[in-house]
Amino acid sequence: MRNYVVCLPLVALIGCEATLPIAEVPTAVPPVVTEAAMPESNSSAKKLFEKIEKTEEEWKKHLSEHEYHVLREKGTERAYTGEYDKHFEHGAYACAGCGLVLFESETKFDSRCGWPAFYAAKAGDRVVETADHSFGMVRVEVTCARCGGHLGHVFDDAPGQPTGQRFCINSVSLDFIPKAKLKAEQLEVDAPPKPAEPAPPKGEE
């Protein structure tokens, strides 16, 4: 009984970092991901946007206490408490730190793990996947490619999904954009600036 009591806080702490069976409630520490199957980083991916860099003091002013803990300190929200765990409205999910659209509702599914799950990111260059050795496990951390905010982890444990992957993401790391508002906000967030039109020659309208 003593071992069971000691393990409970650890499971609650690592949260979505654990690899979980798709149809089961989390009850134990997951199997370890092998090094051979893990990317060190995809930071060399083509960048379509400029990175955002702030001091930690600036991030503290920009984010709520909970957002700062997860996005900047790599924390994890408690299972089944996140706003978007059972949220399936049509739209997209942007980084709560910088507004970059990262996931779309079409790729979201109910993994029953207690956190929002997606089988793919919007594009490979929107997120960075990095080896994570914390808590004595080998996993793949997912961060926002523009601001570096911690989003969650990705696992190869969703065989019923098109990619076989489960992006296990903290709700607090995301902001939802309804489909009706998506186009305007995507243009503002994602589109590169338009080149200035050349001035017409003198004497021409």
Secondary structure, 3 states (H helix, E strand, C coil): CHHHHHHHHHHHHHHHHCCCCCCCCCCCCCCCCCHHHCCCCCCCCCCCCCCCCCCHHHHHHHCCHHHHHHHCCCCCCCCCCCCCCCCCCCEEEEECCCCCEEEEHHHEECCCCCCCEECCCCCCCCEEEEEECHHHCCEEEEEECCCCCEEEEEECCCCCCCCCCEEEECHHHEEEEEHHHHHHHHHHHHCCCCCCCCCCCCCCC
